[in-house]
Amino acid sequence: MRHLFGLKSFWNFLRRNKLFTAINIFGFAVSLMFVVLIGLYVQDELAVDDSQINKDRIFRLEYEGSAMLPPAMASAMQTRYPEIEATTRVYGPWDLKLEAIPGFTAEKTTGNAMFVDSAFFTIFSFPFVEGTPERAMPTINDVVLTRRFARRLFGNKAAIGQPLHIAGRDFIVSGVVADFEHTHFINPDVIMAVDLALPVCFGVDYPGFMSTMNGSYDFTTYLLAKERTDLANRLDTAELAHTFLNVFGLDLFKRGYLRNPRLCPLKEVYLNPIYGRASRSNSRHYLLALQVTAWVILLFAVINYINLSVAQSGFRAKEAATRRLLGGSRGSLFGGFILESLIICFVSFVLGLLMASSVEPWFREVMQTDISLKESFTTENVLLALAGVLVIGTVSGLVPAFVLTRFQPIDVVRGTFRRQTKMVYSKVLIVFQYCITIALLGCTITVIRQTNFMMKTDLGYRHDYL
């Protein structure tokens, strides 16, 4: 009954102080909206390539600043190291003009091609819409289309078995794979045999080019380690440097232009922003900055709640004093104020979710992401959100609960309680907020000035001679 009485008095307090209620709930909701969106974005970026079945056994061969290597590197590595189960080279994306047979939708269209070895679909587990990975590219004249591009070309008709004319050559569609989503690869339209990279892209064919170890550093190499082998430890930087210099005799490594070869695990490829074919990336520092921003927003929301609650403590003190005089314990009062904070936090969180769903299209466009609140309602995320609301609500209510339960009822009668509260708590929190705000404004101004400098400063180039 005491708890019900406390909640009823809390409801009456909120109803009488509509401005306080609106600012508290709306401010919390806006903050939680940004925290939810940023949190989902960071979670999504950290989970890139997680859907790959062999993710723990796939590595990209790279060196300082790039992952571009000669075309013969893949076969040479597999021959030398028995721990390697399969390899694939990747070249592209490359813009192409394609022609479907007459009578089909979009007889002439353009698309981008990615060139790979047939083992690509064995190493990477992209689901097939038509066909199977084992029969994806049985010959050099077979191509695989991604689902979206296949629908563009052939509509709802089956694409497998259809002929295509590309760069003066005839091909047969041997499979349709799902669009490359949530992976570090740029989504291609057409996937072709890597041996056709030179003839299709440049219209020339140099015999023996794909078996060269020097000259062209244009191919990204992926390795699949055999099960129960420690390929990363076997091929450390020292071993790879020795192999590249003394066994393969790579000129650019001998001359010192390229250095520090390494194996990059698939789970680190996306967050390792170096130059590589057909791949996209993100920065760990950028994601860290976003996480810090979310924490700062959340911290400001909590401080605002505490400030507003402490500012209203003079009015709540009379209610608390009455409840104490009627036999209420300090512990029950403390728990009641924490419960009130949890209720406000939960209501704000629900409102924040509604606001996040309304701005989700804008957020997707700005951040170039495909996150979905609806798809993010997993058991893990729901439990994490509830735990977050519980922690935030408890932390937010600690200071107001402590302030309102530590006093003696006589302090309320004398009026000293309200003066002491305002002097000690409000000023400290407000000064802290001002310091953080000034620091953030300073950083923002610096970034804007640097950006304007890079975009508008005259570097002395004479454009009239171009």
C-alpha positions as CSV (number, residue, x, y, z in Angstrom):
1,M,0.0,0.0,0.0
2,R,2.8,2.4,0.8
3,H,4.4,1.8,-2.6
4,L,1.0,2.5,-4.3
5,F,0.6,5.6,-2.2
6,G,4.1,6.7,-3.3
7,L,3.4,6.1,-7.0
8,K,0.1,7.9,-6.7
9,S,1.8,10.9,-5.1
10,F,4.5,10.8,-7.9
11,W,1.8,10.8,-10.6
12,N,0.2,13.8,-8.9
13,F,3.5,15.6,-8.8
14,L,4.2,14.9,-12.5
15,R,0.6,16.1,-13.3
16,R,1.1,19.3,-11.4
17,N,4.5,20.0,-12.9
18,K,3.8,19.4,-16.6
19,L,6.9,21.5,-17.8
20,F,9.2,19.4,-15.5
21,T,7.6,16.2,-16.8
22,A,7.8,17.2,-20.5
23,I,11.4,18.4,-20.3
24,N,12.5,15.3,-18.4
25,I,10.8,12.7,-20.5
26,F,11.4,14.4,-23.9
27,G,15.1,15.2,-23.1
28,F,15.7,11.6,-22.0
29,A,13.8,10.3,-25.1
30,V,15.9,12.3,-27.6
31,S,19.1,11.2,-25.9
32,L,18.1,7.6,-25.9
33,M,17.0,7.9,-29.6
34,F,20.5,8.8,-30.6
35,V,22.0,6.2,-28.3
36,V,19.9,3.5,-29.8
37,L,20.6,4.4,-33.4
38,I,24.4,4.8,-32.8
39,G,24.5,1.6,-30.8
40,L,22.7,-0.4,-33.6
41,Y,25.0,1.1,-36.2
42,V,28.2,0.2,-34.3
43,Q,26.8,-3.3,-33.5
44,D,26.1,-3.8,-37.2
45,E,29.5,-2.6,-38.3
46,L,31.3,-4.8,-35.8
47,A,29.3,-7.8,-37.1
48,V,30.4,-7.5,-40.8
49,D,31.3,-10.9,-42.3
50,D,29.9,-12.7,-39.2
51,S,27.6,-14.7,-41.4
52,Q,30.5,-16.5,-43.1
53,I,30.7,-20.1,-42.1
54,N,34.5,-20.3,-42.4
55,K,35.1,-16.9,-40.9
56,D,37.6,-18.2,-38.4
57,R,39.7,-19.9,-41.2
58,I,39.7,-17.2,-43.8
59,F,42.6,-14.7,-44.1
60,R,43.5,-11.9,-46.5
61,L,47.2,-11.7,-47.5
62,E,48.3,-8.1,-47.2
63,Y,51.2,-5.8,-46.3
64,E,51.7,-2.3,-45.1
65,G,49.0,-0.1,-46.7
66,S,47.6,-2.5,-49.3
67,A,46.4,-6.0,-50.1
68,M,47.3,-5.9,-53.8
69,L,49.7,-8.8,-54.9
70,P,50.8,-10.5,-58.1
71,P,48.3,-12.9,-59.8
72,A,50.5,-16.0,-59.1
73,M,50.7,-15.4,-55.4
74,A,47.7,-17.5,-54.5
75,S,48.9,-20.7,-56.2
76,A,52.4,-20.2,-55.0
77,M,51.3,-19.9,-51.3
78,Q,49.1,-23.0,-51.6
79,T,52.0,-25.0,-53.1
80,R,54.4,-24.0,-50.4
81,Y,52.2,-24.3,-47.3
82,P,50.2,-27.5,-46.8
83,E,48.2,-25.8,-44.1
84,I,46.3,-23.9,-46.8
85,E,43.2,-25.7,-48.0
86,A,42.1,-23.3,-50.8
87,T,42.9,-19.9,-52.3
88,T,41.1,-17.3,-54.4
89,R,42.1,-14.2,-56.2
90,V,39.8,-11.2,-56.5
91,Y,40.0,-8.5,-59.1
92,G,37.5,-5.6,-59.7
93,P,35.0,-4.1,-59.6
94,W,35.1,-3.2,-63.3
95,D,32.3,-1.5,-65.3
96,L,31.0,-3.5,-68.2
97,K,28.4,-3.4,-70.9
98,L,26.3,-6.5,-71.0
99,E,23.8,-7.8,-73.6
100,A,21.1,-10.3,-72.9
101,I,19.5,-12.4,-75.7
102,P,16.7,-10.6,-77.5
103,G,13.3,-10.7,-76.0
104,F,14.4,-10.3,-72.4
105,T,14.1,-7.3,-70.2
106,A,17.0,-4.7,-70.6
107,E,18.6,-6.1,-73.7
108,K,21.6,-3.8,-73.2
109,T,22.7,-2.7,-69.7
110,T,25.7,-1.8,-67.7
111,G,27.0,-3.4,-64.6
112,N,30.1,-4.0,-62.6
113,A,32.0,-7.3,-62.7
114,M,34.1,-9.0,-60.0
115,F,36.7,-11.6,-61.2
116,V,37.4,-14.5,-58.9
117,D,38.7,-18.1,-58.9
118,S,36.1,-20.9,-58.8
119,A,37.1,-21.6,-55.2
120,F,35.6,-18.3,-54.1
121,F,32.2,-19.8,-53.5
122,T,33.9,-22.7,-51.5
123,I,35.8,-20.3,-49.3
124,F,33.0,-17.7,-48.8
125,S,29.4,-18.9,-48.0
126,F,27.1,-16.7,-50.0
127,P,23.7,-18.4,-50.4
128,F,22.6,-19.2,-53.9
129,V,19.1,-18.4,-55.3
130,E,19.6,-20.5,-58.4
131,G,22.2,-23.2,-58.8
132,T,24.8,-24.4,-56.3
133,P,28.2,-23.2,-55.2
134,E,29.8,-26.5,-56.5
135,R,28.4,-25.8,-60.0
136,A,28.8,-22.0,-59.9
137,M,31.6,-21.6,-62.5
138,P,32.5,-25.0,-64.0
139,T,34.2,-23.4,-67.1
140,I,35.8,-20.2,-67.9
141,N,32.7,-19.2,-70.0
142,D,30.3,-19.5,-67.0
143,V,29.2,-16.4,-65.0
144,V,27.3,-15.9,-61.8
145,L,24.9,-13.0,-61.3
146,T,23.7,-11.4,-58.1
147,R,20.0,-11.6,-57.5
148,R,19.2,-7.9,-57.9
149,F,21.0,-7.8,-61.3
150,A,19.5,-11.0,-62.5
151,R,16.0,-9.6,-61.8
152,R,17.0,-6.5,-63.7
153,L,18.0,-8.5,-66.8
154,F,15.5,-11.3,-66.8
155,G,12.7,-10.2,-64.5
156,N,11.0,-13.2,-62.8
157,K,12.2,-15.7,-65.4
158,A,15.0,-18.1,-64.4
159,A,18.4,-16.7,-65.2
160,I,20.4,-19.9,-65.0
161,G,21.3,-21.2,-68.5
162,Q,20.7,-17.9,-70.2
163,P,23.3,-16.6,-72.6
164,L,25.1,-13.2,-72.1
165,H,27.4,-11.3,-74.5
166,I,30.1,-9.5,-72.7
167,A,33.1,-7.7,-74.3
168,G,32.7,-9.6,-77.5
169,R,32.5,-13.0,-75.7
170,D,29.7,-15.4,-75.2
171,F,28.9,-16.6,-71.6
172,I,26.3,-18.7,-69.9
173,V,24.7,-17.9,-66.6
174,S,25.5,-20.8,-64.3
175,G,24.1,-19.5,-61.0
176,V,22.4,-16.6,-59.2
177,V,23.8,-15.7,-55.8
178,A,22.1,-13.5,-53.1
179,D,23.3,-9.9,-53.0
180,F,26.4,-9.4,-51.0
181,E,25.1,-7.9,-47.8
182,H,26.8,-7.4,-44.5
183,T,30.2,-8.2,-45.9
184,H,33.3,-6.3,-46.7
185,F,32.9,-7.0,-50.4
186,I,31.3,-4.4,-52.7
187,N,28.2,-5.9,-54.1
188,P,29.0,-6.9,-57.8
189,D,26.5,-7.5,-60.6
190,V,28.4,-10.2,-62.5
191,I,31.0,-12.6,-61.1
192,M,33.4,-14.0,-63.7
193,A,36.6,-16.2,-63.9
194,V,39.7,-14.3,-62.8
195,D,41.6,-15.5,-65.8
196,L,39.4,-13.3,-68.0
197,A,40.3,-10.1,-66.1
198,L,42.7,-8.9,-68.7
199,P,40.8,-9.9,-71.9
200,V,37.5,-8.6,-70.6
201,C,38.7,-5.4,-69.0
202,F,41.4,-4.3,-71.4
203,G,40.6,-6.4,-74.5
204,V,44.1,-8.0,-74.5
205,D,45.4,-11.4,-73.4
206,Y,49.0,-11.9,-72.5
207,P,49.9,-15.6,-72.3
208,G,51.4,-16.5,-69.0
209,F,50.3,-13.2,-67.3
210,M,48.3,-15.0,-64.6
211,S,51.4,-17.0,-63.6
212,T,53.7,-14.0,-63.1
213,M,55.1,-13.2,-59.7
214,N,56.4,-9.7,-60.5
215,G,55.1,-6.8,-62.5
216,S,51.4,-6.5,-61.7
217,Y,50.3,-6.0,-58.1
218,D,46.5,-5.9,-58.9
219,F,45.0,-9.0,-57.2
220,T,43.7,-9.5,-53.7
221,T,44.5,-13.0,-52.3
222,Y,42.4,-14.9,-49.8
223,L,43.5,-18.0,-48.0
224,L,41.4,-20.7,-46.4
225,A,43.2,-22.6,-43.6
226,K,42.7,-26.3,-43.1
227,E,40.7,-27.2,-40.0
228,R,42.7,-27.7,-36.8
229,T,45.7,-25.7,-38.1
230,D,47.1,-22.5,-36.8
231,L,47.9,-20.7,-40.1
232,A,48.2,-17.2,-38.5
233,N,51.0,-18.5,-36.2
234,R,52.7,-20.5,-39.0
235,L,52.7,-17.5,-41.4
236,D,53.8,-14.7,-39.1
237,T,55.5,-11.6,-40.5
238,A,59.0,-13.0,-40.3
239,E,58.0,-16.1,-42.2
240,L,56.1,-14.2,-44.9
241,A,58.9,-11.7,-45.3
242,H,61.4,-14.5,-45.8
243,T,59.2,-16.2,-48.3
244,F,58.5,-13.0,-50.3
245,L,62.1,-12.0,-50.4
246,N,64.1,-15.3,-50.7
247,V,61.6,-17.8,-52.2
248,F,59.3,-15.8,-54.4
249,G,61.9,-13.0,-55.0
250,L,59.4,-10.2,-55.2
251,D,61.2,-7.1,-56.6
252,L,59.2,-4.5,-54.7
253,F,59.9,-6.2,-51.4
254,K,63.6,-6.6,-52.2
255,R,63.8,-2.9,-53.0
256,G,62.1,-2.0,-49.8
257,Y,59.0,-0.3,-51.4
258,L,56.7,-2.8,-49.7
259,R,57.2,-4.3,-46.2
260,N,55.6,-6.0,-43.3
261,P,53.5,-8.8,-45.0
262,R,50.9,-10.3,-42.8
263,L,47.8,-12.5,-42.7
264,C,44.7,-10.5,-41.8
265,P,41.8,-12.6,-40.3
266,L,38.5,-12.1,-42.0
267,K,36.9,-10.6,-38.9
268,E,39.5,-7.8,-39.0
269,V,39.4,-7.1,-42.8
270,Y,36.5,-4.7,-42.7
271,L,38.0,-2.6,-39.9
272,N,41.4,-2.6,-41.5
273,P,41.0,0.3,-44.0
274,I,43.8,-0.5,-46.5
275,Y,43.6,-0.6,-50.3
276,G,42.1,-3.9,-51.6
277,R,40.1,-5.0,-54.6
278,A,36.3,-5.1,-54.5
279,S,36.2,-4.3,-50.8
280,R,34.9,-1.6,-48.5
281,S,36.0,-0.8,-45.0
282,N,35.4,1.3,-41.9
283,S,37.7,2.7,-39.2
284,R,37.9,1.4,-35.6
285,H,38.7,5.0,-34.5
286,Y,35.5,6.2,-36.2
287,L,33.4,3.6,-34.4
288,L,35.2,4.4,-31.2
289,A,34.4,8.1,-31.6
290,L,30.7,7.3,-32.2
291,Q,30.6,5.1,-29.1
292,V,32.2,7.9,-27.0
293,T,29.6,10.3,-28.5
294,A,26.8,8.0,-27.5
295,W,28.2,7.8,-23.9
296,V,28.5,11.6,-23.7
297,I,24.9,12.0,-24.9
298,L,23.7,9.5,-22.3
299,L,25.8,11.2,-19.6
300,F,24.2,14.6,-20.4
301,A,20.8,13.0,-20.3
302,V,21.5,11.6,-16.8
303,I,22.9,14.9,-15.5
304,N,19.9,16.8,-16.9
305,Y,17.6,14.4,-15.1
306,I,19.5,14.7,-11.8
307,N,19.6,18.6,-12.1
308,L,15.9,18.8,-12.7
309,S,15.1,16.3,-10.0
310,V,17.3,18.1,-7.5
311,A,15.8,21.5,-8.5
312,Q,12.4,20.1,-7.6
313,S,13.6,18.4,-4.4
314,G,12.2,21.3,-2.3
315,F,8.7,20.5,-3.4
316,R,9.2,16.7,-3.0
317,A,10.8,17.2,0.4
318,K,7.4,18.0,2.0
319,E,6.0,14.8,0.6
320,A,9.0,12.8,1.8
321,A,8.9,14.4,5.3
322,T,5.2,13.5,5.6
323,R,5.8,9.9,4.6
324,R,8.7,9.7,7.1
325,L,6.4,11.1,9.9
326,L,3.7,8.6,9.0
327,G,6.2,5.7,9.7
328,G,7.9,5.3,6.3
329,S,11.5,4.1,6.5
330,R,14.4,5.7,4.8
331,G,15.0,2.5,2.8
332,S,11.4,2.4,1.5
333,L,11.6,6.1,0.5
334,F,14.9,5.5,-1.3
335,G,13.5,2.5,-3.2
336,G,10.4,4.5,-4.1
337,F,12.4,7.3,-5.7
338,I,14.6,4.8,-7.6
339,L,11.4,3.2,-8.9
340,E,10.1,6.6,-10.0
341,S,13.4,7.1,-11.9
342,L,13.0,3.7,-13.6
343,I,9.5,4.5,-14.7
344,I,10.6,7.8,-16.3
345,C,13.5,6.1,-17.9
346,F,11.3,3.3,-19.3
347,V,8.7,5.7,-20.7
348,S,11.5,7.8,-22.2
349,F,13.0,4.7,-23.8
350,V,9.7,3.7,-25.4
351,L,9.3,7.2,-26.7
352,G,12.9,7.2,-27.9
353,L,12.3,4.0,-29.8
354,L,9.3,5.6,-31.6
355,M,11.4,8.6,-32.4
356,A,14.2,6.4,-33.7
357,S,11.9,4.5,-36.0
358,S,10.6,7.8,-37.4
359,V,14.1,9.2,-38.2
360,E,15.5,5.8,-39.2
361,P,15.3,6.5,-43.0
362,W,17.3,9.8,-42.5
363,F,19.9,8.0,-40.4
364,R,20.3,5.3,-43.0
365,E,21.0,7.8,-45.7
366,V,23.4,9.9,-43.6
367,M,25.4,6.9,-42.3
368,Q,25.2,4.8,-45.5
369,T,23.9,1.8,-43.6
370,D,21.0,-0.6,-43.8
371,I,20.2,-1.1,-40.1
372,S,16.6,-1.8,-39.2
373,L,15.0,-1.4,-35.8
374,K,12.5,-4.0,-36.6
375,E,15.1,-6.6,-37.5
376,S,17.1,-5.6,-34.4
377,F,14.5,-6.8,-32.0
378,T,16.3,-10.0,-31.1
379,T,16.3,-11.7,-27.7
380,E,19.8,-10.6,-27.0
381,N,19.1,-6.9,-27.9
382,V,15.9,-6.8,-26.0
383,L,17.6,-8.2,-22.8
384,L,20.5,-5.7,-23.4
385,A,18.0,-2.8,-23.7
386,L,16.1,-3.8,-20.6
387,A,19.4,-4.1,-18.7
388,G,20.4,-0.7,-20.0
389,V,17.1,0.9,-18.9
390,L,17.5,-0.7,-15.5
391,V,21.1,0.6,-15.0
392,I,20.4,4.1,-16.4
393,G,17.2,4.5,-14.4
394,T,19.0,3.4,-11.2
395,V,22.0,5.6,-11.7
396,S,19.8,8.6,-12.6
397,G,17.7,8.1,-9.5
398,L,20.6,7.6,-7.0
399,V,21.4,11.3,-6.4
400,P,17.8,12.5,-6.1
401,A,16.9,9.6,-3.9
402,F,20.0,10.2,-1.7
403,V,19.2,13.9,-1.4
404,L,15.5,13.4,-0.5
405,T,16.2,10.6,2.1
406,R,19.2,11.9,4.0
407,F,17.5,14.9,5.5
408,Q,15.7,15.2,8.8
409,P,12.0,16.3,8.6
410,I,12.9,19.3,10.8
411,D,15.2,20.6,8.0
412,V,12.1,21.0,5.8
413,V,10.4,23.1,8.4
414,R,13.4,25.4,8.8
415,G,14.0,25.7,5.1
416,T,17.7,24.9,5.2
417,F,17.3,21.7,3.2
418,R,16.4,23.5,-0.1
419,R,19.2,26.0,0.2
420,Q,21.9,23.4,0.9
421,T,20.6,21.2,-1.9
422,K,20.8,23.9,-4.5
423,M,24.3,25.0,-3.4
424,V,26.0,21.7,-3.3
425,Y,24.6,19.5,-6.1
426,S,23.2,21.8,-8.8
427,K,26.3,24.0,-9.2
428,V,28.7,21.0,-9.4
429,L,26.7,19.3,-12.1
430,I,26.0,22.5,-14.1
431,V,29.7,23.4,-14.1
432,F,30.6,19.9,-15.3
433,Q,28.1,20.2,-18.1
434,Y,29.4,23.6,-19.1
435,C,33.0,22.2,-19.2
436,I,32.0,19.3,-21.5
437,T,29.9,21.6,-23.7
438,I,32.7,24.1,-24.2
439,A,35.1,21.3,-25.0
440,L,32.7,19.8,-27.6
441,L,32.1,23.2,-29.1
442,G,35.9,23.8,-29.4
443,C,36.3,20.5,-31.2
444,T,33.4,21.2,-33.5
445,I,34.8,24.7,-34.4
446,T,38.3,23.2,-35.0
447,V,36.9,20.5,-37.4
448,I,34.8,23.0,-39.3
449,R,37.8,25.4,-39.7
450,Q,40.1,22.6,-40.8
451,T,37.5,21.3,-43.3
452,N,37.0,24.8,-44.8
453,F,40.8,25.2,-45.0
454,M,41.2,22.0,-47.0
455,M,38.3,22.8,-49.3
456,K,38.8,26.5,-50.0
457,T,42.4,27.5,-49.4
458,D,44.3,28.5,-52.5
459,L,47.3,26.2,-52.8
460,G,48.9,28.1,-55.7
461,Y,47.9,25.8,-58.5
462,R,47.2,27.6,-61.8
463,H,44.0,25.9,-63.1
464,D,44.0,27.9,-66.3
465,Y,46.9,25.8,-67.6
466,L,45.0,22.6,-67.2
